[in-house]
Amino acid sequence: MSSRTGWRAALSAAACAMLAVACVAPAAQAAAPVPVDPAFAAEYDTGTGPAAPRHIDRPADLDVSLVQQVSINKFASMQAPSLTTTQYLPTTWCGDETTTNDAAHATLAAGTAHYKLVYAYASDQTDRFEQWKNALQADVSLIGQFMSQQDGATKTPRFDMGTSCGPDYVDIQVVHLPGPRSTYLDDYLKIGAAVKDALGTATGPRNLVILADGLTVYPDGIFYDLGGTFGTSDTPASTNPHNNGNLVAMLFSPDGYQPPTSASPGKWYPGFWPEGMLHEMTHTLGAVLYHAPNSTRNAIDGAGRGHCTDGLDVMCYSDAGNGPLQTPYSTSVCAAISGLAAMTQTYDCNRDDYFNPTPAPGSYLATHWNTYDSVFQATCGTVQKTFADTPLDAFITGFTSVVEPTGLCGLH
């Protein structure tokens, strides 16, 4: 687990044992490492078999704040576009709450690979979709904006979009789990299975992003995410298992947590930990695989741990399990984000571990799995309405190369 965060001293050993590894609050606490349960560690390397949770990710682990950086860079990387023409996806949700897929308003053709966003709660809990809907919509908007500020701005994860209010709103399906809250507490696999049962079979590859509302034993202030991936499946072919779908990214929030409705210090707003959502989604896309150049590897057993050592990066942090890293984690490999130019080094620092639109011939990402090639990545301009007939380079500066898709990710 991360050497840059401590363990929450106030948590009981029994509570943390339920997750098989420890958890932390967003702020660092006094160090008191807890061994990883062998049964959980055994699920790290699943090859091409059933994908399992790789680790627990916590806010303090991730050095990237999409809310802050999207805000800083929203117009710093553009040549003063008009506010009347530059409109990002809404950060407030509109539509009718549904417990089924809103096929009537879907923007996707049948069979298209996509992420389905789900709000899940247990049978003895209160439906709090009303409190969560805007934060979840904001996450989708912020992820699109963040990806549009990457070098090239050519792809972004594809969500199931479209509600009764229009195509710019994410189709969030509400799932009332059949069992009581006690059945699902901190149980990634059980929650995922129940949601899949509720959703039924998809017409094409589908991954899930699930907000598990209050389905954790941890109190307010303790947040974490889990994601599924195939750690050793790095073949570059279209048959790579990460293209098949059925993987889950899951965000856990404490029971009764209220997403903020206005900006305040130390609170996520307008979304709910969007970098955590993107981080887990990127795991399901197939990152960071064990054999990637800068993968976090345990120096004792040599096994990958699913992250990268060359920060600052959405997918990078010190993650050696119970032993030292073969290559120490560093935050100085890529420059920190500033408002002076486009955000070019935050989604795969140096473009050599998991995402590169144009990898050099013979490089790792040219000869192994590259998440850019995932069927779950949509070409910008095909997922949202964008500038009409406006060249991309009229708005973007600071890129090492400029491409001209039909528009920016995350715009409408």
DAURSUL-V728836 format. One record per run of one state. SS is the DSSP state (h for helix, s for strand, l for the rest). FROM is the first residue (numbers start at 1). LEN is the number of residues. If there is no record, write none. Layout:
SS/FROM/LEN ; SS/FROM/LEN
//
This chain:
l/1/12 ; h/13/5 ; l/18/7 ; s/25/1 ; l/26/12 ; h/38/4 ; l/42/10 ; s/52/2 ; l/54/3 ; s/57/1 ; l/58/1 ; h/59/3 ; l/62/4 ; h/66/8 ; l/74/4 ; s/78/1 ; l/79/9 ; s/88/1 ; l/89/9 ; s/98/1 ; l/99/4 ; h/103/3 ; l/106/8 ; s/114/8 ; l/122/7 ; h/129/20 ; l/149/6 ; s/155/3 ; l/158/1 ; s/159/1 ; l/160/1 ; s/161/3 ; l/164/2 ; s/166/5 ; l/171/1 ; s/172/5 ; l/177/4 ; h/181/4 ; l/185/3 ; h/188/12 ; l/200/6 ; s/206/8 ; l/214/8 ; s/222/1 ; l/223/1 ; s/224/6 ; l/230/11 ; h/241/3 ; l/244/4 ; s/248/6 ; l/254/20 ; h/274/13 ; l/287/8 ; s/295/4 ; l/299/5 ; s/304/5 ; l/309/1 ; s/310/1 ; l/311/5 ; s/316/1 ; l/317/8 ; s/325/1 ; l/326/4 ; s/330/1 ; l/331/18 ; h/349/3 ; l/352/12 ; h/364/4 ; l/368/3 ; h/371/3 ; l/374/3 ; s/377/3 ; l/380/12 ; h/392/3 ; l/395/1 ; s/396/1 ; l/397/14 ; s/411/1 ; l/412/1
//
